[in-house]
Amino acid sequence: MNTKKLSLAIVISVIVVVLGVVLGLYFVLRQGKMQNIPAQNLKLINDSNVYSVKSVLNLLNSNPNYFKGKEIQLKAAVVDAVEGMGCDDYFILMDKEDADTSHRLNNQYMDKNTSDTQRADIRQQIQQLPKILSGQTLALPQNVKINLNDYAIYRGHFNDVWESQNCSDGNKRFVIDGIVQKLSAVSSQPETKNTIIHGTGTCTLYGGKDIYTKGYAVTTDNTGKTIHITSDSCATKIKNTSSMESQSFIQGLSSCSGDNCYILKSFCREYQGTLIDGGEFIKCPRGCSNDACNHK
């Protein structure tokens, strides 16, 4: 009887050990599957150059393996993020000037006066902006904290083993290993703002009235809901037209120059006992770019 009990105890012990090994192997494999592994599992060669998003894309287009086995520094702004699992978990990185353009286009897209045709054109413009996708955000090192609109020099690598094997164009995803230097944050709202409340409306002007500083104006109701947005943008006046009405201008340009170059400058104004946002066209003496008149 004691022999049977001993045999049963041995069998149970063996089963427990086997289950433990199987479960341990499963979690090890699962962890390895979800983690970002440096390319070729080799020590990466440090590249001390600081690259822009556009320069990286140009190099990758000429040679997809240009950065293979290297750890590089990338100066970029975090414009957006996709929060999913595996390949559907990443940041969208752009150069700062393109990040600013993306914010301006998004503001125009959200304008209730924007037509469906204009929204389709805006979506296409946003899609065409140069961008790089990061590796999995859930696999970032524990000491690396990244938020939307962060602008920094990041340390990382391309041709990541996991990304390359599992994701479309995974070899072109930038796996962030650390932050070299944080720079001034990219914001969809200029720092200078002035909020005015009158009647039932509230209008907030971001960026002030300076034609050399880009900005926009937002009208909200008494619940805080956004009613309308007017964003600064470069505009060209249609020739042989003396009118200063909006239909006399081609608006939403990224830049312009010459005698017919203007800025659509946003402002807050009173209308029928309340405040609303609006815009006026002001001539740029030295051209316009990035939604503001040029200083030089």
Stockholm file with secondary structure:
# STOCKHOLM 1.0

chainA/1-296         MNTKKLSLAIVISVIVVVLGVVLGLYFVLRQGKMQNIPAQNLKLINDSNVYSVKSVLNLLNSNPNYFKGKEIQLKAAVVDAVEGMGCDDYFILMDKEDADTSHRLNNQYMDKNTSDTQRADIRQQIQQLPKILSGQTLALPQNVKINLNDYAIYRGHFNDVWESQNCSDGNKRFVIDGIVQKLSAVSSQPETKNTIIHGTGTCTLYGGKDIYTKGYAVTTDNTGKTIHITSDSCATKIKNTSSMESQSFIQGLSSCSGDNCYILKSFCREYQGTLIDGGEFIKCPRGCSNDACNHK
#=GR chainA/1-296 SS CHHHHHHHHHHHHHHHHHHHHHHHHHHHHHHHHHSCCCGGGSCCEEEEEEECHHHHHHHHHHCTTTTTTEEEEEEEEEEEEECCSGGGCEEEEECHHHHHHHHHHHHHHHCTTCCHHHHHHHHHHHHHSCCEEBSCGGGSCTTCCCCTTCEEEEEEESSCHHHHHHSTTGGGCBEEEEEEEECCCCCSSCSCEEEEEETTEEEEEESCSCTTSCCEEEEECTTCCEEEEEECEEEEECTTCCCCSGGGEEEEESEECSTTEEEEEEEEEEETTEEEEEEEEEECTTCEETTEECCC
#=GC SS_cons         CHHHHHHHHHHHHHHHHHHHHHHHHHHHHHHHHHSCCCGGGSCCEEEEEEECHHHHHHHHHHCTTTTTTEEEEEEEEEEEEECCSGGGCEEEEECHHHHHHHHHHHHHHHCTTCCHHHHHHHHHHHHHSCCEEBSCGGGSCTTCCCCTTCEEEEEEESSCHHHHHHSTTGGGCBEEEEEEEECCCCCSSCSCEEEEEETTEEEEEESCSCTTSCCEEEEECTTCCEEEEEECEEEEECTTCCCCSGGGEEEEESEECSTTEEEEEEEEEEETTEEEEEEEEEECTTCEETTEECCC
//
